[in-house]
Amino acid sequence: MKTLEKTVVIAVRVPKKIKKDIEQLGFKVSVFIKEAIKEELRRRRSEEAMKWIRMNRVLGKEIGFDSVKVIRQMRTTM
């Protein structure tokens, strides 16, 4: 059973040509606009996350571990 989310109405004015083009492509305008908003929101969130990663990364030596060293250590202890 799908839970209904609370929604709000957002009115958008677009040129008639754009509305006509959307309809000619076979889309319902409301569905098209909802999907466009969701996609743009996802893109911007991703962009913000990448910006945060770039700002907070540690410069210099790579952080991580030496996998060869770890594997060799595992072999000697087994």
DAHU-V487941 format. One record per residue. N is the residue number from 1. RES is the residue in one letter. PHI is phi as a letter, one per 30 degrees, with the letter a starting at -180 (* if undefined). OMEGA is omega as a letter, one per 40 degrees, with the letter a starting at -180 (none if undefined). NEAR is the number of other ideal C-beta (glycine too) atoms within 10 Angstrom. Layout:
# DAHU-V487941
n->N res->RES phi->PHI omega->OMEGA near->NEAR
n->N res->RES phi->PHI omega->OMEGA near->NEAR
This chain:
# DAHU-V487941
n->1 res->M phi->* omega->a near->3
n->2 res->K phi->d omega->i near->4
n->3 res->T phi->d omega->i near->4
n->4 res->L phi->d omega->i near->6
n->5 res->E phi->d omega->i near->5
n->6 res->K phi->d omega->a near->4
n->7 res->T phi->b omega->i near->7
n->8 res->V phi->b omega->i near->4
n->9 res->V phi->c omega->i near->4
n->10 res->I phi->b omega->i near->8
n->11 res->A phi->c omega->a near->4
n->12 res->V phi->b omega->i near->9
n->13 res->R phi->c omega->i near->5
n->14 res->V phi->b omega->i near->12
n->15 res->P phi->d omega->a near->8
n->16 res->K phi->e omega->a near->7
n->17 res->K phi->d omega->i near->8
n->18 res->I phi->d omega->i near->11
n->19 res->K phi->e omega->a near->15
n->20 res->K phi->d omega->i near->12
n->21 res->D phi->d omega->i near->13
n->22 res->I phi->d omega->a near->18
n->23 res->E phi->d omega->i near->12
n->24 res->Q phi->d omega->i near->8
n->25 res->L phi->d omega->i near->8
n->26 res->G phi->j omega->i near->7
n->27 res->F phi->c omega->i near->13
n->28 res->K phi->d omega->a near->10
n->29 res->V phi->e omega->a near->14
n->30 res->S phi->d omega->i near->10
n->31 res->V phi->d omega->i near->10
n->32 res->F phi->e omega->a near->17
n->33 res->I phi->d omega->i near->16
n->34 res->K phi->e omega->i near->13
n->35 res->E phi->d omega->i near->11
n->36 res->A phi->d omega->i near->11
n->37 res->I phi->d omega->i near->12
n->38 res->K phi->e omega->a near->10
n->39 res->E phi->d omega->i near->10
n->40 res->E phi->d omega->i near->10
n->41 res->L phi->d omega->i near->10
n->42 res->R phi->d omega->a near->10
n->43 res->R phi->d omega->a near->10
n->44 res->R phi->d omega->i near->10
n->45 res->R phi->d omega->i near->10
n->46 res->S phi->d omega->i near->10
n->47 res->E phi->d omega->i near->10
n->48 res->E phi->d omega->i near->10
n->49 res->A phi->d omega->i near->10
n->50 res->M phi->d omega->i near->10
n->51 res->K phi->d omega->a near->10
n->52 res->W phi->d omega->i near->10
n->53 res->I phi->d omega->i near->9
n->54 res->R phi->d omega->a near->8
n->55 res->M phi->d omega->a near->7
n->56 res->N phi->c omega->a near->7
n->57 res->R phi->d omega->a near->9
n->58 res->V phi->d omega->i near->7
n->59 res->L phi->d omega->i near->4
n->60 res->G phi->j omega->a near->6
n->61 res->K phi->d omega->i near->6
n->62 res->E phi->d omega->i near->6
n->63 res->I phi->c omega->i near->7
n->64 res->G phi->l omega->i near->6
n->65 res->F phi->b omega->i near->8
n->66 res->D phi->c omega->a near->9
n->67 res->S phi->d omega->i near->8
n->68 res->V phi->d omega->i near->8
n->69 res->K phi->d omega->a near->9
n->70 res->V phi->d omega->a near->10
n->71 res->I phi->d omega->i near->10
n->72 res->R phi->d omega->i near->11
n->73 res->Q phi->d omega->i near->11
n->74 res->M phi->d omega->a near->9
n->75 res->R phi->d omega->a near->8
n->76 res->T phi->d omega->a near->7
n->77 res->T phi->c omega->a near->6
n->78 res->M phi->d omega->none near->5
